[in-house]
Amino acid sequence: MGRHLAQGMAWEVSGPRNGVRRSGRLCKTKREAMPPRQMPVSEQPEMTASSPEEQIYTPRPNERQMTTRAVVAGCLLGGVVSCMNIYMGLKIGWSFGGSLIAAILGFGLFMALGRSLSVLECNITQTSGSAAGTMASAAGLLAAVPAMNLLGFEIPLAGLFVWGLSVAYLGVFFAVPLRRQMIEVDKLRFPTGTATAETILAMFAKAQEALDKARALLWAGAAAGAFTLLTYFVPALEMPPAELFGVSALTAAAAWGFRLYFGPMLFGAGILIGPRVSASLALGAVFAWAALGPWVQGSGWSPGAIMSYTDGPRGWLLWPGVAIMVSEALTALALNWRTFVRTFQGGRIVGTSEVDGHRIPTSWWRNGLAAAALGTTVAAWFLFEIPPHLTVLALVLSFALAAVAVRSTGETDINPVGGMGKVTQLVYGGLAPGSIGTNLMAAAVTGAGASQSADMMQDLKTGRLLGASPRRQFIAQLWGIAAGVLFCIPAYLLVTSAYPLGGEQLPAPAAFAWKAMAELLTQGLGALPPNAEVAVAAGAAFGAFLPILRRVPALAPFLPSGLAIGIAFIVQAFYSLVIFFGAVALVVWQRVSPSSAKKLSFAVASGLIAGEGLFGIFKAAMTLLGVPNL
């Protein structure tokens, strides 16, 4: 699940209208903080209000935009986010976008160095950073690839690079012909893209607040990183042994996953995810591991060790959890059938109204799409023995479903990557019923298309609101993808070499969900453990019921997240609980100091996630090197 969480002011900004360009001076429509000395007034953003629905930022004539420093900063920051996403995604199945982190840290970095940064440069930094940050998901390193590894399939390093680049570039090239319809004609909001534009303008209007956010992010990251490094040498700091307290009930609960766990990353994730989803995780954990699991083991249906995937409760609970996740995703897609219809209505979707100097040339995306499609087909044939005609079908499905994902993201800010992948898995369950590899990797093509095309469109929306050049954003996105691959693939190989997939360090819930779905579709009900059919049916019914009830506005805010409940069935309970505690801390913070919570909560949470994510990779390296601990 690729989810972008943003906090911003209630701005909506767009480029110049009616061909009129205003001067590069700051035209203030409300009282704003005085700019710092490093930021000359001539370089402050111009915002002109025209209606409650529309605010305009007009770039200065010849304003710096795609500079080397902006692209390099974005690639480096996004590369860091991609490594963070590898570690976190293999823990809880979620990843976060790099747009706001790249924008905030890029701005703070240049301000701290005494260098002035233009609005459009900051936009290029967030564009390349966003592209690099999402590569952990787009390259399939959180779901399809680890699922193949769980099946005993090893992918060579060169093959991973070719595969990751090919499928990620597919999504970018898919997005270009959809841009005019989605952004210019339908004017979809793309909430994260809009929030990113709002945040960039707010930072330039209130530079000191931006520096405060960057400082909070860095301090939180340093603290989380230091703690993570310390837990390598003193592992009991991260998870104190239950026996330490001398209470037999705690020891028994610990066997079912109810243990103390001090994880900065998951605590920060709880702050970002918020109370509803975090409470859903806690609810799912308590039901699965405190009620259903012990009952199943007591009934003799899963007599093995509690955490065994083969004959224990953990392997049994996996199936109803996956059923909840899949049925909720597919039902939500079915209920939003109008999104499918609107996606392919409206006539011509190719082209743009931008002037030639800023338009993305048709030859660029057509030739690029052909090269990416060829690379994907060749990689699928040589790496996974998927016949070319089945890969071509996956490419066609990928474009169609990527278009739906883009519209869903534009309307709701939810990119249903998992649901899109499951649709492809269902199709290939009938076309290639005996091949789990084909089922998984064909779905990975769809997931990559949905992930990168929606991410690209969010960035193009930000650029549209800021009056940026789509052509330059497109180039920055291409650079970002290449940088992200260089960061996230070595990080994936390092982490998975140090810790086993499915173990305590890397539960890999998304990978197990994709693997289970592929096994069920290729092997039939024989893939289910004893007496799990009823649980799967009940989980599917529950997951399908949630989106239906969510159509009732009065009920929607109080309904749990089926995705979160399903994940709680797969990961150990302490993961879900520490996320819940992070959300509780956010609620308390908002009550005690609403202003500081609003200003700094995103930065602190991002720092906690990034700190453990990066130093967790250092821990993996030390594990491989055999560095002794206590």
C-alpha positions in Angstrom: 0.0 0.0 0.0 1.6 3.2 -1.1 -0.1 6.0 0.9 1.0 9.7 0.9 0.1 11.6 4.0 0.3 15.3 4.0 -0.6 18.2 6.2 -1.0 21.6 4.6 -2.8 24.9 4.6 -6.1 25.3 2.7 -4.5 26.7 -0.5 -5.1 25.6 -4.0 -2.7 27.1 -6.5 -2.5 27.1 -10.3 -0.5 28.6 -13.0 -1.0 31.9 -14.9 -4.4 32.3 -16.6 -5.4 34.0 -19.9 -1.8 34.3 -21.0 -1.1 37.2 -18.6 2.2 37.1 -16.7 2.6 39.2 -13.6 5.8 40.7 -12.3 8.1 38.6 -10.2 7.4 40.7 -7.1 5.6 39.2 -4.1 1.9 40.3 -4.1 0.6 39.4 -0.7 -3.0 38.7 -0.2 -2.7 38.2 3.6 -0.3 39.0 6.4 2.8 36.9 6.1 6.0 36.5 8.1 8.9 38.6 6.9 11.3 36.6 4.8 14.7 35.8 6.3 17.8 37.7 5.2 18.9 34.7 3.0 15.7 35.1 0.9 15.6 38.4 -1.0 12.1 39.8 -1.6 12.6 39.4 -5.3 12.8 35.7 -4.8 9.7 35.3 -2.7 6.6 33.6 -4.3 3.8 35.6 -5.8 0.3 34.5 -4.9 -2.7 36.2 -6.3 -6.2 35.3 -5.2 -8.9 35.1 -7.9 -11.6 33.1 -6.2 -12.1 30.9 -3.1 -11.3 27.8 -5.2 -8.2 29.1 -6.9 -4.9 30.7 -5.9 -2.3 31.6 -8.4 1.5 31.5 -8.1 3.2 33.2 -11.0 6.9 32.3 -11.5 9.3 35.2 -11.9 10.7 35.7 -15.4 13.6 33.3 -16.0 13.1 31.8 -12.5 15.6 29.0 -11.8 13.9 25.6 -12.2 15.7 22.5 -13.3 19.2 23.1 -11.8 21.7 20.4 -11.1 21.6 21.1 -7.4 17.8 20.7 -7.3 17.9 17.4 -9.1 20.9 16.0 -7.1 19.3 17.0 -3.8 16.0 15.4 -4.7 17.7 12.2 -5.9 19.7 11.9 -2.7 16.8 12.7 -0.3 14.5 10.4 -2.3 17.1 7.7 -2.3 17.2 7.9 1.5 13.4 7.6 1.6 13.5 4.5 -0.7 15.9 2.8 1.7 13.6 3.8 4.6 10.7 2.3 2.7 12.5 -1.0 2.2 13.0 -1.5 5.9 9.5 -0.3 6.9 7.7 -1.9 4.0 9.2 -5.3 4.9 8.1 -4.8 8.5 4.5 -3.6 8.1 3.7 -3.6 4.4 3.4 0.2 4.1 5.5 2.7 2.3 5.4 6.5 2.3 6.0 9.0 -0.4 9.1 11.3 -0.5 7.5 14.5 -1.9 7.1 16.4 1.4 10.2 15.0 3.0 12.3 16.1 -0.1 10.6 19.5 -0.2 11.1 20.3 3.5 14.6 18.9 3.8 15.7 20.4 0.4 14.5 23.8 1.4 16.0 23.5 4.9 19.3 22.3 3.5 19.8 25.2 1.1 18.6 27.8 3.7 21.0 26.4 6.3 23.8 26.7 3.8 22.8 30.4 3.1 21.8 29.6 -0.5 18.6 31.0 -1.9 16.3 28.5 -3.5 13.5 29.3 -6.0 10.0 27.9 -5.7 10.4 26.0 -9.0 13.7 24.5 -7.9 12.1 23.3 -4.7 9.4 21.7 -6.9 12.1 19.9 -9.0 13.7 18.6 -5.7 10.4 17.2 -4.6 9.7 15.7 -8.0 12.9 13.8 -8.3 12.7 12.9 -4.6 9.2 11.6 -4.9 10.2 9.4 -7.9 13.2 8.0 -6.0 11.3 7.5 -2.8 8.5 5.3 -4.4 11.0 2.9 -6.1 10.8 0.4 -3.2 7.2 -0.2 -4.1 7.4 0.4 -7.8 10.2 -2.1 -8.3 8.1 -4.8 -6.5 10.6 -5.0 -3.6 7.9 -5.0 -0.9 5.5 -7.6 -2.4 6.2 -9.5 -5.6 10.0 -9.9 -5.4 10.1 -11.0 -1.7 7.2 -13.3 -2.5 9.3 -14.9 -5.2 12.2 -15.1 -2.7 9.8 -16.9 -0.2 9.1 -19.4 -2.9 12.9 -20.1 -3.2 13.4 -18.1 -6.4 16.6 -16.0 -6.4 16.8 -13.0 -8.8 20.3 -11.9 -9.9 21.4 -8.4 -9.1 21.6 -7.3 -12.8 18.1 -8.8 -13.3 16.7 -6.8 -10.4 18.1 -3.5 -11.8 16.7 -4.2 -15.3 13.3 -5.3 -13.9 13.0 -2.4 -11.5 13.9 0.3 -14.1 11.7 -1.2 -16.8 8.5 -1.5 -14.8 9.0 1.8 -13.0 9.5 3.7 -16.3 6.4 2.1 -17.6 4.3 4.0 -15.0 5.9 7.4 -15.8 5.3 7.0 -19.5 1.8 5.8 -18.9 1.1 9.1 -17.0 2.1 11.5 -19.7 -0.8 10.9 -22.1 -3.3 11.0 -19.2 -2.1 14.4 -17.9 -4.2 16.6 -20.0 -7.5 14.8 -19.2 -6.9 14.4 -15.5 -5.3 17.7 -14.6 -6.3 20.2 -17.3 -9.7 19.0 -18.3 -11.1 17.2 -15.3 -9.1 19.4 -12.9 -8.8 16.5 -10.3 -7.6 17.8 -7.0 -4.8 15.2 -6.3 -4.7 16.0 -2.6 -1.1 15.1 -1.9 0.1 17.0 -5.0 -2.0 20.0 -3.9 -0.7 19.8 -0.3 2.8 19.7 -1.6 2.3 22.9 -3.6 0.7 24.5 -0.5 3.6 23.4 1.7 6.2 24.8 -0.7 4.5 28.2 -0.9 4.0 28.2 2.9 7.7 27.5 3.4 8.7 30.4 1.2 6.2 32.6 3.0 7.3 31.5 6.4 10.9 30.3 6.0 11.5 30.1 9.7 8.7 27.6 10.1 10.2 25.5 7.3 13.6 25.5 9.1 11.8 24.4 12.3 10.3 21.5 10.5 13.5 20.5 9.0 15.3 20.7 12.3 12.6 18.7 14.0 12.9 16.0 11.3 16.6 15.8 11.6 16.7 15.7 15.4 14.0 13.0 15.5 15.9 11.1 12.9 19.2 11.4 14.8 17.5 10.2 18.1 15.8 7.2 16.3 19.0 6.3 14.6 21.1 6.4 17.7 18.6 4.3 19.6 18.4 1.8 16.7 22.2 1.5 16.6 22.3 1.0 20.4 19.8 -1.8 20.2 22.2 -3.7 18.0 24.7 -3.9 20.9 21.9 -4.2 23.6 19.0 -6.0 21.9 17.0 -6.1 25.1 16.5 -2.3 24.8 14.3 -2.8 21.7 12.3 -5.7 23.1 12.8 -6.5 26.8 12.3 -10.3 27.6 9.0 -11.0 29.1 10.7 -13.2 31.7 12.3 -10.1 33.0 9.1 -9.1 34.8 8.6 -12.5 36.5 4.9 -12.7 35.7 3.8 -15.9 34.1 0.8 -14.3 32.4 3.1 -11.8 30.6 5.3 -14.7 29.4 2.2 -16.5 28.0 1.0 -13.3 26.3 4.5 -12.8 24.8 4.3 -16.2 23.1 1.4 -14.8 21.2 3.2 -11.6 20.2 2.0 -9.3 23.0 5.4 -8.0 24.1 7.0 -4.7 24.9 8.6 -3.3 21.7 10.3 0.1 21.4 10.4 0.8 17.7 10.8 4.4 16.6 9.8 3.7 13.0 6.4 2.1 13.8 5.7 4.7 16.5 6.3 7.4 13.9 4.1 5.5 11.4 1.3 5.6 14.0 1.6 9.4 14.1 1.4 9.6 10.3 -1.3 6.9 9.8 -3.7 8.4 12.4 -6.1 7.1 15.0 -8.6 5.2 12.8 -6.2 3.0 10.9 -4.0 2.5 14.0 -7.0 1.5 16.1 -7.9 -0.9 13.3 -4.5 -2.5 13.6 -4.9 -2.9 17.4 -8.4 -4.3 17.0 -7.2 -6.8 14.5 -4.2 -7.8 16.6 -6.3 -8.4 19.7 -8.9 -10.5 17.8 -6.4 -12.5 15.8 -3.7 -13.2 18.4 -5.7 -13.1 21.7 -8.9 -14.8 20.6 -8.9 -16.6 17.2 -5.4 -17.9 17.3 -5.6 -19.6 20.7 -9.0 -21.0 19.8 -7.7 -22.5 16.5 -4.7 -24.1 18.2 -6.9 -25.4 21.0 -9.2 -27.0 18.4 -6.3 -28.9 16.9 -6.5 -27.2 13.5 -3.0 -25.7 13.9 -1.2 -27.8 16.4 2.3 -26.6 15.6 4.4 -23.8 17.1 2.5 -20.5 17.4 4.7 -18.7 14.9 5.0 -21.5 12.4 3.7 -20.8 8.9 3.4 -24.5 8.0 1.3 -26.0 10.8 0.9 -23.3 13.5 -1.6 -20.6 14.2 0.4 -18.0 12.3 0.1 -19.9 9.1 -3.7 -20.4 9.7 -4.4 -16.7 10.5 -2.6 -15.6 7.4 -5.6 -16.7 5.2 -8.5 -14.9 6.8 -6.2 -11.8 7.0 -5.5 -12.0 3.3 -9.2 -12.6 2.5 -10.1 -9.4 4.4 -7.5 -7.3 2.5 -8.3 -8.7 -0.9 -12.1 -8.5 -0.6 -12.1 -5.0 0.7 -9.8 -3.8 -2.1 -11.8 -5.5 -4.9 -15.2 -4.4 -3.4 -14.0 -0.8 -3.2 -13.0 -1.0 -6.8 -16.3 -2.5 -7.9 -18.3 0.1 -5.9 -16.3 2.9 -7.7 -17.2 1.6 -11.1 -18.0 5.2 -12.1 -14.3 5.9 -11.8 -13.6 3.2 -14.4 -16.2 4.8 -16.7 -14.9 8.3 -16.2 -11.4 7.2 -16.8 -12.1 6.2 -20.4 -14.6 8.9 -21.2 -14.0 12.5 -22.2 -12.5 11.9 -25.6 -8.9 12.7 -26.5 -6.6 12.3 -23.6 -3.3 12.8 -25.4 -1.5 16.1 -25.7 -1.3 19.2 -23.5 -2.1 22.8 -23.7 1.4 23.8 -22.6 3.5 25.9 -25.0 6.2 24.0 -26.9 9.0 24.9 -24.7 7.4 23.2 -21.7 5.3 20.5 -23.4 6.4 16.9 -23.0 7.1 15.8 -26.6 5.0 12.9 -27.8 8.0 11.2 -29.2 9.6 11.1 -25.7 6.9 9.2 -24.0 6.0 7.0 -27.0 9.6 5.9 -27.5 10.2 5.6 -23.8 7.1 3.5 -23.4 8.3 1.2 -26.2 11.7 0.8 -24.6 10.3 0.2 -21.2 7.8 -2.3 -22.6 10.5 -4.2 -24.4 12.7 -4.2 -21.3 9.9 -5.6 -19.2 9.0 -8.3 -21.7 12.7 -9.4 -22.1 13.2 -9.3 -18.3 10.0 -11.3 -17.6 11.0 -13.9 -20.2 14.6 -14.4 -19.0 14.1 -13.9 -15.3 10.7 -15.5 -14.7 10.1 -17.5 -17.9 6.9 -15.6 -18.6 5.9 -16.0 -22.2 6.0 -12.7 -24.2 2.4 -12.8 -25.1 1.4 -13.0 -21.4 3.7 -10.1 -20.6 2.1 -8.0 -23.5 -1.3 -8.7 -22.0 0.0 -7.6 -18.6 1.2 -4.4 -20.2 -2.2 -3.7 -21.7 -3.9 -4.4 -18.3 -1.3 -2.3 -16.6 -2.1 0.8 -18.7 -5.8 0.4 -18.2 -5.5 -0.1 -14.5 -2.9 2.6 -14.1 -5.4 5.0 -15.6 -8.0 4.0 -13.0 -5.4 4.3 -10.3 -4.5 7.8 -11.4 -8.1 8.9 -11.3 -8.7 7.2 -7.9 -5.6 9.0 -6.6 -6.8 12.3 -8.1 -10.3 12.0 -6.5 -9.5 10.4 -3.2 -5.7 10.5 -2.6 -5.8 6.7 -2.4 -3.7 4.7 -4.8 -5.2 1.2 -4.9 -2.0 -0.5 -5.9 -2.9 -3.7 -4.0 -6.3 -3.9 -5.6 -4.9 -3.4 -9.1 -2.4 -6.2 -8.5 -5.1 -8.5 -7.2 -7.2 -7.9 -10.4 -4.2 -9.0 -12.5 -3.7 -12.0 -10.2 -7.3 -13.0 -10.8 -6.9 -12.7 -14.6 -3.7 -14.8 -14.6 -5.2 -17.3 -12.3 -7.3 -18.4 -15.2 -4.7 -17.8 -18.0 -1.8 -19.5 -16.3 -3.3 -21.7 -13.6 -0.2 -23.7 -12.8 2.4 -20.9 -12.6 2.8 -19.0 -9.4 5.7 -17.0 -10.8 3.7 -15.8 -13.7 0.8 -14.8 -11.4 3.1 -12.8 -9.1 5.3 -11.0 -11.6 2.5 -10.2 -14.1 0.7 -8.5 -11.1 4.0 -6.8 -10.3 3.8 -5.1 -13.7 0.4 -3.7 -12.9 1.4 -2.6 -9.4 4.4 -0.8 -10.8 2.3 1.0 -13.4 -0.3 2.0 -10.9 2.4 3.2 -8.3 4.6 5.3 -10.6 1.9 6.7 -12.8 -0.1 8.0 -9.8 3.1 9.4 -8.2 4.0 11.1 -11.4 0.6 12.7 -11.7 0.8 14.0 -8.1 4.0 15.7 -9.1 2.6 17.1 -12.3 -0.3 18.5 -10.3 2.1 20.2 -8.0 3.9 21.6 -10.9 0.7 22.8 -12.6 -0.3 24.7 -9.4 3.2 26.3 -9.3 3.4 27.1 -13.0 6.3 24.7 -13.5 7.4 23.1 -16.8 6.0 19.6 -17.3 8.9 18.8 -19.5 11.4 19.6 -16.8 9.4 17.7 -14.2 9.3 14.7 -16.5 13.1 14.7 -16.9 13.5 15.1 -13.1 11.2 12.1 -12.6 13.4 10.0 -14.9 16.5 10.9 -12.9 14.7 10.2 -9.7 13.8 6.7 -10.7 17.3 5.9 -11.7 18.6 7.2 -8.4 16.0 5.3 -6.4 16.9 2.0 -8.0 20.6 2.6 -7.1 19.6 3.0 -3.5 16.7 0.6 -2.8 17.9 -2.6 -4.6 21.2 -2.7 -2.6 19.3 -1.9 0.5 16.8 -4.7 -0.2 19.6 -7.3 -0.8 21.5 -6.2 2.3 18.5 -6.3 4.6 17.2 -9.7 3.3 20.6 -11.2 3.5 20.9 -10.2 7.1 17.4 -11.2 8.3 15.1 -14.0 7.0 11.9 -12.9 5.3 8.9 -13.8 7.5 11.1 -13.6 10.7 10.8 -11.3 13.6 12.8 -8.5 12.0 11.1 -8.7 8.5 7.5 -10.1 8.7 6.9 -9.0 5.1 3.1 -9.0 5.3 2.6 -7.7 1.8 4.8 -10.4 0.3 2.9 -13.2 2.2 -0.4 -11.7 1.1 0.7 -11.8 -2.6 2.2 -15.3 -2.2 -0.9 -16.6 -0.6 -3.2 -15.2 -3.3 -1.0 -16.7 -6.0 -1.0 -20.1 -4.3 -4.8 -20.1 -3.9 -5.3 -19.1 -7.5 -2.9 -21.7 -8.9 -3.4 -24.6 -6.5 -7.1 -24.1 -5.5 -8.5 -24.8 -2.1 -5.8 -27.3 -1.5 -3.5 -24.4 -0.6 -5.6 -23.7 2.5 -4.7 -25.2 5.9 -7.2 -27.5 7.6 -10.6 -26.0 8.3 -9.6 -22.5 7.1 -12.3 -22.3 4.4 -14.9 -20.9 6.8 -12.5 -18.3 8.1 -11.6 -17.3 4.5 -15.3 -16.9 3.6 -16.0 -15.0 6.8 -13.0 -12.7 6.2 -14.0 -12.1 2.6 -17.6 -11.2 3.7 -16.3 -8.9 6.4 -13.9 -7.2 4.0 -16.6 -6.8 1.3 -19.1 -5.4 3.9 -16.8 -2.5 5.0 -16.8 -0.5 1.7 -20.5 -1.0 1.4 -21.1 0.5 4.9 -18.6 3.2 4.2 -21.0 4.6 1.6 -23.2 5.7 4.5 -21.6 9.1 5.5 -22.7 8.9 9.1 -21.0 5.5 9.6 -17.8 6.1 7.5 -15.7 7.9 10.2 -16.3 5.1 12.7 -15.6 2.1 10.5 -12.3 0.2 10.8 -9.8 -0.2 7.9 -10.0 -3.7 6.5 -6.5 -3.4 5.1 -5.1 -2.7 8.6 -7.1 -5.5 10.2 -5.8 -7.9 7.6 -2.2 -6.8 8.1 -2.7 -7.3 11.9 -3.6 -11.0 11.2 -0.2 -11.4 9.4 2.3 -9.5 11.5 2.9 -10.2 15.2 0.8 -8.2 17.7 3.5 -6.0 19.0 3.9 -4.3 15.6 0.3 -3.3 15.5 0.3 -2.1 19.1 3.3 0.2 18.9 1.7 1.8 15.8 -1.4 2.3 17.9 0.6 3.9 20.7 2.0 6.3 18.2 -1.5 7.4 17.2 -2.4 7.8 20.8 0.6 10.0 21.4 -0.5 12.1 18.4 -4.0 12.6 20.0 -2.5 13.6 23.3 -0.1 16.0 21.6 -3.0 17.6 19.7 -4.9 18.1 22.9 -1.9 19.5 24.8 -0.4 21.7 22.1 -2.6 21.9 18.9 -0.4 24.4 17.2 2.9 22.6 17.6 1.3 19.2 16.7 -0.1 20.7 13.5 3.3 22.3 12.6 5.7 19.5 13.6 3.9 16.2 13.8 4.7 15.2 10.2 8.3 16.2 10.5 8.8 14.3 13.8 7.1 11.2 12.5 9.1 11.3 9.3 12.3 11.7 11.2 11.5 8.7 13.5 10.8 6.5 10.4 13.8 7.7 8.5 16.2 7.3 11.4 15.3 3.7 12.2 15.0 2.9 8.5 18.5 4.0 7.7 20.2 2.8 10.8 18.3 -0.5 10.5 20.2 -1.0 7.2 23.4 -0.3 9.1 22.3 -2.9 11.7 21.9 -5.4 8.8 25.4 -4.7 7.5 26.8 -5.2 11.0 24.9 -8.5 11.3 26.5 -9.7 8.0 29.9 -8.6 9.1 29.6 -10.4 12.4 30.1 -7.4 14.6 29.7 -8.7 18.2 26.9 -7.4 20.4 26.1 -7.8 24.1 
